[in-house]
Amino acid sequence: LVATIITVMVGAVCDTIGVKQCLLIGSVMLLISRFAMPLTNDIIPVTILGFLPLAFGFAITGPVLKVGIKWFTTLKSATLGFGLFYTLMNVGFTVGAELADYFRKYYADGLEIWGVEMSCYQLIIAIGFLINIPDLIAILIMREGAEMTEKGMVIRKPETSTTEQLAGELRQTVDVRRAKMTR
């Protein structure tokens, strides 16, 4: 339910705060969930600190990555960008399945790490946490406001309009917007 609601809302949020900020929020939520889930077997903390941030992170990351591909490719390179995205996603699924099989085979009884007893499934989620760290680093080094156009890379400066300026612009365009809505 949380994932569905967030997925519906993420488009407007992404337009407002940008691709980098949305990906950063999603990555942090995934890190929180993948850090918290292996630490306890209690359903309440796992739900609040694990499942909810996991749903939130996945719901944000998927659609925003696709928007990011659109922003960072041209019409000619968009096919390659999306093809690479889906290829890497399939490679990730394959590597994840192999890792999960390895841990289920060799650590079926679990393992103790730094005094914390973890089941093989908790270990698999902890590996997801470690894999998520390079993702966060890549997002942090993304350039804010960058967009690929047919004429090359463009760096858009953030708009610094005040509330009064925005209200004035809306008042000036009310007739045009009303005509478009009634058409």
Backbone as CSV, one residue per row, in Angstrom:
resi,resn,N_x,N_y,N_z,CA_x,CA_y,CA_z,C_x,C_y,C_z
1,LEU,0.831,-1.189,0.000,0.000,0.000,0.000,0.881,1.261,0.000
2,VAL,1.900,1.271,0.859,2.804,2.429,0.921,3.511,2.617,-0.423
3,ALA,3.975,1.529,-1.009,4.691,1.619,-2.289,3.788,2.187,-3.378
4,THR,2.537,1.758,-3.423,1.604,2.249,-4.438,1.338,3.738,-4.261
5,ILE,1.094,4.157,-3.046,0.811,5.576,-2.778,2.013,6.446,-3.131
6,ILE,3.192,6.025,-2.717,4.404,6.805,-2.990,4.692,6.859,-4.485
7,THR,4.504,5.740,-5.190,4.754,5.705,-6.628,3.868,6.703,-7.358
8,VAL,2.616,6.830,-6.926,1.699,7.774,-7.556,2.147,9.216,-7.301
9,MET,2.663,9.491,-6.119,3.024,10.857,-5.741,4.426,11.268,-6.176
10,VAL,5.296,10.313,-6.496,6.707,10.629,-6.694,6.953,11.510,-7.915
11,GLY,6.105,11.467,-8.920,6.302,12.295,-10.110,6.289,13.775,-9.786
12,ALA,5.284,14.205,-9.041,5.185,15.622,-8.678,6.328,16.036,-7.756
13,VAL,6.700,15.152,-6.850,7.798,15.452,-5.935,9.107,15.579,-6.713
14,CYS,9.321,14.679,-7.658,10.543,14.697,-8.472,10.632,15.987,-9.291
15,ASP,9.515,16.426,-9.842,9.508,17.685,-10.592,9.852,18.869,-9.699
16,THR,9.454,18.782,-8.439,9.676,19.882,-7.511,11.092,19.919,-6.959
17,ILE,11.588,18.784,-6.472,12.895,18.795,-5.798,14.033,18.250,-6.647
18,GLY,13.727,17.597,-7.762,14.765,17.134,-8.668,15.101,15.654,-8.526
19,VAL,15.745,15.144,-9.556,16.097,13.723,-9.622,17.098,13.357,-8.527
20,LYS,18.136,14.169,-8.367,19.172,13.841,-7.385,18.601,13.743,-5.979
21,GLN,17.787,14.713,-5.584,17.220,14.706,-4.231,16.292,13.507,-4.018
22,CYS,15.486,13.192,-5.030,14.590,12.031,-4.914,15.384,10.737,-4.786
23,LEU,16.423,10.588,-5.613,17.255,9.385,-5.522,17.969,9.317,-4.177
24,LEU,18.387,10.456,-3.667,19.045,10.499,-2.363,18.088,10.053,-1.252
25,ILE,16.867,10.553,-1.282,15.864,10.141,-0.291,15.602,8.641,-0.398
26,GLY,15.413,8.145,-1.620,15.167,6.716,-1.808,16.322,5.862,-1.332
27,SER,17.551,6.270,-1.641,18.729,5.506,-1.232,18.882,5.486,0.289
28,VAL,18.660,6.611,0.934,18.756,6.664,2.394,17.686,5.780,3.029
29,MET,16.484,5.804,2.482,15.420,4.942,3.018,15.794,3.456,2.867
30,LEU,16.375,3.089,1.726,16.807,1.709,1.517,17.936,1.339,2.476
31,LEU,18.858,2.264,2.709,19.934,1.994,3.671,19.385,1.799,5.081
32,ILE,18.457,2.641,5.490,17.856,2.511,6.819,17.190,1.148,6.958
33,SER,16.399,0.768,5.973,15.671,-0.504,6.070,16.624,-1.691,6.062
34,ARG,17.628,-1.651,5.212,18.556,-2.783,5.117,19.521,-2.842,6.292
35,PHE,19.674,-1.737,7.000,20.471,-1.753,8.222,19.651,-2.295,9.387
36,ALA,18.388,-1.886,9.476,17.558,-2.241,10.633,17.043,-3.676,10.589
37,MET,16.677,-4.163,9.414,16.043,-5.489,9.337,16.906,-6.633,9.855
38,PRO,18.202,-6.667,9.581,18.981,-7.801,10.088,19.226,-7.778,11.594
39,LEU,18.978,-6.662,12.259,19.354,-6.522,13.662,18.366,-7.111,14.655
40,THR,17.133,-7.361,14.241,16.133,-7.858,15.186,15.142,-8.787,14.497
41,ASN,14.507,-9.615,15.311,13.442,-10.488,14.820,12.070,-9.998,15.277
42,ASP,12.033,-8.910,16.035,10.778,-8.359,16.549,10.019,-7.681,15.410
43,ILE,8.763,-8.053,15.236,7.975,-7.609,14.084,7.711,-6.097,14.075
44,ILE,7.556,-5.475,15.229,7.245,-4.042,15.275,8.418,-3.207,14.751
45,PRO,9.636,-3.351,15.308,10.755,-2.568,14.748,11.065,-2.918,13.294
46,VAL,10.929,-4.195,12.934,11.205,-4.593,11.551,10.202,-3.930,10.604
47,THR,8.950,-3.835,11.032,7.941,-3.189,10.189,8.197,-1.695,10.069
48,ILE,8.436,-1.031,11.204,8.592,0.427,11.206,9.922,0.855,10.591
49,LEU,11.018,0.191,10.959,12.343,0.591,10.480,12.824,-0.215,9.278
50,GLY,12.079,-1.273,8.945,12.499,-2.126,7.843,11.568,-2.088,6.655
51,PHE,10.365,-2.624,6.834,9.457,-2.776,5.698,8.951,-1.449,5.146
52,LEU,8.581,-0.512,6.030,8.060,0.776,5.540,9.120,1.588,4.783
53,PRO,10.335,1.761,5.338,11.352,2.471,4.544,11.740,1.716,3.269
54,LEU,11.687,0.383,3.300,12.008,-0.406,2.107,10.985,-0.129,1.009
55,ALA,9.709,-0.140,1.365,8.656,0.156,0.391,8.801,1.579,-0.127
56,PHE,9.065,2.506,0.771,9.245,3.913,0.418,10.421,4.070,-0.539
57,GLY,11.555,3.452,-0.217,12.754,3.551,-1.042,12.577,2.965,-2.428
58,PHE,11.970,1.775,-2.501,11.729,1.154,-3.799,10.744,1.965,-4.631
59,ALA,9.700,2.473,-3.983,8.674,3.233,-4.705,9.240,4.521,-5.284
60,ILE,10.201,5.115,-4.612,10.811,6.342,-5.123,11.851,6.013,-6.195
61,THR,12.714,5.064,-5.902,13.883,4.807,-6.749,13.526,4.351,-8.154
62,GLY,12.596,3.424,-8.298,12.257,2.881,-9.619,11.807,3.934,-10.618
63,PRO,10.734,4.655,-10.328,10.269,5.667,-11.287,11.271,6.808,-11.500
64,VAL,11.966,7.213,-10.446,12.890,8.334,-10.572,14.107,7.943,-11.409
65,LEU,14.551,6.703,-11.324,15.648,6.258,-12.188,15.259,6.377,-13.657
66,LYS,14.028,6.032,-13.961,13.562,6.134,-15.356,13.491,7.595,-15.803
67,VAL,13.061,8.482,-14.920,13.056,9.911,-15.235,14.491,10.391,-15.426
68,GLY,15.400,9.928,-14.573,16.803,10.309,-14.683,17.406,9.876,-16.008
69,ILE,17.055,8.689,-16.462,17.555,8.222,-17.758,17.061,9.150,-18.862
70,LYS,15.805,9.550,-18.768,15.244,10.466,-19.775,15.967,11.812,-19.744
71,TRP,16.281,12.318,-18.550,16.943,13.612,-18.416,18.396,13.566,-18.868
72,PHE,19.062,12.434,-18.687,20.497,12.345,-18.948,20.833,11.669,-20.271
73,THR,19.843,11.521,-21.144,20.104,10.984,-22.476,19.447,11.893,-23.514
74,THR,19.912,11.788,-24.744,19.289,12.507,-25.857,18.310,11.556,-26.534
75,LEU,17.591,12.048,-27.549,16.678,11.164,-28.284,17.432,9.995,-28.907
76,LYS,18.651,10.276,-29.405,19.437,9.223,-30.044,19.993,8.211,-29.047
77,SER,20.323,8.654,-27.838,20.936,7.738,-26.869,19.952,7.180,-25.846
78,ALA,18.685,7.578,-25.912,17.704,7.106,-24.926,17.515,5.596,-24.999
79,THR,17.477,5.044,-26.201,17.303,3.601,-26.344,18.449,2.858,-25.682
80,LEU,19.663,3.331,-25.905,20.831,2.723,-25.271,20.756,2.867,-23.752
81,GLY,20.358,4.046,-23.278,20.241,4.283,-21.838,19.254,3.337,-21.171
82,PHE,18.066,3.204,-21.750,17.067,2.298,-21.171,17.494,0.842,-21.321
83,GLY,18.126,0.508,-22.456,18.614,-0.859,-22.646,19.666,-1.224,-21.609
84,LEU,20.580,-0.286,-21.341,21.606,-0.509,-20.328,20.978,-0.639,-18.947
85,PHE,19.987,0.199,-18.656,19.288,0.134,-17.368,18.689,-1.253,-17.144
86,TYR,17.943,-1.756,-18.122,17.291,-3.053,-17.954,18.299,-4.202,-17.978
87,THR,19.381,-4.055,-18.733,20.422,-5.081,-18.724,21.078,-5.156,-17.349
88,LEU,21.449,-3.996,-16.796,22.063,-3.982,-15.469,21.105,-4.473,-14.391
89,MET,19.820,-4.183,-14.567,18.835,-4.685,-13.616,18.805,-6.213,-13.644
90,ASN,18.852,-6.805,-14.830,18.863,-8.264,-14.944,20.156,-8.864,-14.401
91,VAL,21.282,-8.194,-14.632,22.545,-8.656,-14.055,22.449,-8.621,-12.530
92,GLY,21.869,-7.544,-11.993,21.680,-7.437,-10.546,20.800,-8.554,-9.993
93,PHE,19.724,-8.882,-10.704,18.859,-9.989,-10.267,19.630,-11.301,-10.264
94,THR,20.448,-11.518,-11.285,21.218,-12.758,-11.384,22.254,-12.852,-10.268
95,VAL,22.999,-11.773,-10.041,23.999,-11.762,-8.973,23.313,-11.930,-7.616
96,GLY,22.189,-11.246,-7.429,21.443,-11.377,-6.170,20.964,-12.791,-5.931
97,ALA,20.481,-13.447,-6.969,20.024,-14.836,-6.827,21.190,-15.752,-6.473
98,GLU,22.344,-15.536,-7.101,23.525,-16.358,-6.790,23.989,-16.138,-5.355
99,LEU,24.002,-14.869,-4.913,24.379,-14.574,-3.526,23.410,-15.213,-2.543
100,ALA,22.127,-15.109,-2.834,21.125,-15.707,-1.949,21.302,-17.226,-1.891
101,ASP,21.531,-17.864,-3.027,21.758,-19.318,-3.037,22.997,-19.686,-2.239
102,TYR,24.069,-18.904,-2.380,25.308,-19.166,-1.651,25.067,-19.109,-0.143
103,PHE,24.412,-18.050,0.327,24.178,-17.912,1.761,23.212,-18.967,2.284
104,ARG,22.213,-19.331,1.500,21.298,-20.396,1.934,22.012,-21.735,2.006
105,LYS,22.977,-21.957,1.129,23.696,-23.238,1.099,24.729,-23.328,2.219
106,TYR,25.545,-22.292,2.389,26.664,-22.369,3.329,26.388,-21.771,4.709
107,TYR,25.366,-20.986,4.833,25.038,-20.371,6.124,23.563,-20.575,6.470
108,ALA,23.055,-21.756,6.197,21.640,-22.053,6.439,21.273,-21.909,7.914
109,ASP,22.226,-22.181,8.797,21.961,-22.062,10.234,22.214,-20.660,10.768
110,GLY,22.637,-19.761,9.912,22.910,-18.396,10.323,24.367,-18.190,10.663
111,LEU,24.673,-17.029,11.201,26.046,-16.655,11.506,26.021,-15.557,12.553
112,GLU,27.034,-15.544,13.414,27.137,-14.474,14.406,28.157,-13.453,13.909
113,ILE,27.718,-12.181,13.802,28.584,-11.093,13.367,28.566,-10.013,14.434
114,TRP,29.740,-9.728,15.001,29.885,-8.718,16.050,28.879,-8.902,17.191
115,GLY,28.689,-10.136,17.581,27.806,-10.448,18.701,26.324,-10.505,18.353
116,VAL,25.972,-10.315,17.084,24.573,-10.359,16.651,24.362,-11.650,15.857
117,GLU,23.459,-12.482,16.339,23.126,-13.733,15.651,22.160,-13.423,14.510
118,MET,22.553,-13.788,13.280,21.727,-13.498,12.115,21.394,-14.782,11.380
119,SER,20.148,-14.867,10.911,19.752,-15.977,10.055,20.340,-15.751,8.669
120,CYS,20.253,-16.755,7.812,20.807,-16.576,6.460,20.060,-15.467,5.715
121,TYR,18.780,-15.287,5.998,18.013,-14.237,5.319,18.398,-12.851,5.831
122,GLN,18.694,-12.761,7.105,19.187,-11.493,7.635,20.557,-11.162,7.039
123,LEU,21.377,-12.176,6.824,22.672,-11.972,6.167,22.492,-11.457,4.743
124,ILE,21.539,-12.007,4.042,21.277,-11.578,2.658,20.861,-10.104,2.633
125,ILE,20.014,-9.698,3.574,19.586,-8.298,3.645,20.771,-7.404,4.030
126,ALA,21.643,-7.893,4.920,22.829,-7.123,5.300,23.764,-6.933,4.101
127,ILE,23.874,-7.935,3.233,24.657,-7.795,2.010,24.028,-6.707,1.128
128,GLY,22.699,-6.649,1.095,22.009,-5.587,0.362,22.383,-4.211,0.889
129,PHE,22.551,-4.101,2.210,22.990,-2.835,2.806,24.369,-2.446,2.277
130,LEU,25.291,-3.406,2.247,26.649,-3.130,1.770,26.662,-2.750,0.291
131,ILE,25.804,-3.399,-0.492,25.733,-3.097,-1.921,25.105,-1.723,-2.153
132,ASN,24.262,-1.274,-1.235,23.580,0.016,-1.355,24.519,1.206,-1.106
133,ILE,25.633,0.992,-0.438,26.558,2.083,-0.116,27.167,2.720,-1.380
134,PRO,27.680,1.943,-2.355,28.174,2.589,-3.584,27.087,3.363,-4.334
135,ASP,25.849,2.882,-4.241,24.716,3.583,-4.836,24.587,4.982,-4.235
136,LEU,24.658,5.065,-2.927,24.569,6.354,-2.237,25.719,7.272,-2.649
137,ILE,26.919,6.728,-2.740,28.076,7.525,-3.135,27.893,8.075,-4.556
138,ALA,27.407,7.229,-5.466,27.179,7.677,-6.848,26.150,8.802,-6.897
139,ILE,25.106,8.703,-6.092,24.076,9.752,-6.062,24.655,11.050,-5.502
140,LEU,25.488,10.940,-4.478,26.069,12.135,-3.872,26.982,12.901,-4.826
141,ILE,27.626,12.198,-5.770,28.514,12.913,-6.692,27.806,13.366,-7.969
142,MET,26.501,13.062,-8.090,25.743,13.569,-9.241,25.718,15.094,-9.207
143,ARG,25.752,15.694,-10.355,25.717,17.151,-10.440,24.267,17.628,-10.415
144,GLU,23.973,18.531,-9.512,22.624,19.072,-9.356,22.261,19.936,-10.558
145,GLY,21.077,19.725,-11.117,20.577,20.556,-12.207,21.076,20.171,-13.580
146,ALA,21.849,19.077,-13.697,22.374,18.669,-15.008,21.266,18.013,-15.826
147,GLU,21.265,18.321,-17.111,20.296,17.720,-18.025,20.934,17.631,-19.407
148,MET,20.738,16.503,-20.072,21.276,16.330,-21.418,20.215,16.769,-22.417
149,THR,20.585,17.673,-23.299,19.689,18.114,-24.363,20.309,17.727,-25.699
150,GLU,19.582,17.970,-26.765,20.107,17.664,-28.091,21.317,18.527,-28.436
151,LYS,21.472,19.650,-27.739,22.610,20.542,-27.974,23.757,20.280,-27.003
152,GLY,23.612,19.283,-26.141,24.663,18.951,-25.177,24.191,19.114,-23.746
153,MET,25.127,18.972,-22.819,24.824,19.053,-21.392,24.483,20.489,-20.996
154,VAL,23.412,20.617,-20.204,22.973,21.918,-19.700,22.916,21.817,-18.189
155,ILE,23.442,22.822,-17.509,23.345,22.894,-16.051,22.341,23.983,-15.723
156,ARG,21.199,23.577,-15.194,20.144,24.531,-14.856,20.375,25.065,-13.442
157,LYS,20.325,26.364,-13.323,20.453,26.990,-12.010,19.124,26.865,-11.279
158,PRO,19.166,26.594,-9.976,17.908,26.518,-9.230,17.209,27.870,-9.212
159,GLU,15.889,27.821,-9.387,15.103,29.046,-9.369,14.968,29.538,-7.941
160,THR,15.119,30.833,-7.757,15.029,31.412,-6.426,13.891,32.426,-6.376
161,SER,12.720,32.014,-6.845,11.558,32.895,-6.818,10.974,32.920,-5.413
162,THR,10.517,34.105,-5.013,9.850,34.214,-3.728,8.384,33.836,-3.901
163,THR,7.716,33.662,-2.823,6.296,33.326,-2.853,5.490,34.424,-3.528
164,GLU,5.846,35.665,-3.265,5.140,36.792,-3.865,5.332,36.801,-5.385
165,GLN,6.553,36.513,-5.846,6.817,36.479,-7.288,6.015,35.372,-7.959
166,LEU,5.972,34.212,-7.337,5.206,33.102,-7.907,3.719,33.419,-7.939
167,ALA,3.204,34.020,-6.861,1.789,34.399,-6.826,1.480,35.421,-7.916
168,GLY,2.379,36.370,-8.133,2.192,37.365,-9.182,2.166,36.731,-10.565
169,GLU,3.069,35.782,-10.815,3.095,35.087,-12.104,1.807,34.300,-12.317
170,LEU,1.312,33.668,-11.276,0.053,32.916,-11.393,-1.116,33.852,-11.686
171,ARG,-1.152,35.014,-11.032,-2.230,35.985,-11.288,-2.179,36.498,-12.725
172,GLN,-0.971,36.695,-13.262,-0.827,37.217,-14.618,-1.258,36.200,-15.667
173,THR,-1.165,34.916,-15.365,-1.461,33.884,-16.365,-2.783,33.173,-16.102
174,VAL,-3.606,33.710,-15.224,-4.840,33.016,-14.862,-5.782,32.864,-16.062
175,ASP,-5.910,33.888,-16.896,-6.808,33.800,-18.052,-6.330,32.748,-19.053
176,VAL,-5.031,32.706,-19.296,-4.467,31.728,-20.233,-4.685,30.308,-19.705
177,ARG,-4.400,30.106,-18.425,-4.575,28.766,-17.840,-6.034,28.344,-17.817
178,ARG,-6.936,29.285,-17.504,-8.351,28.974,-17.462,-8.854,28.572,-18.859
179,ALA,-8.405,29.296,-19.890,-8.801,28.976,-21.264,-8.324,27.584,-21.673
180,LYS,-7.098,27.227,-21.269,-6.560,25.911,-21.601,-7.343,24.803,-20.874
181,MET,-7.722,25.056,-19.623,-8.454,24.045,-18.852,-9.858,23.834,-19.406
182,THR,-10.521,24.902,-19.853,-11.881,24.763,-20.364,-11.909,24.245,-21.789
183,ARG,-10.796,24.364,-22.496,-10.720,23.843,-23.860,-10.706,22.345,-23.769
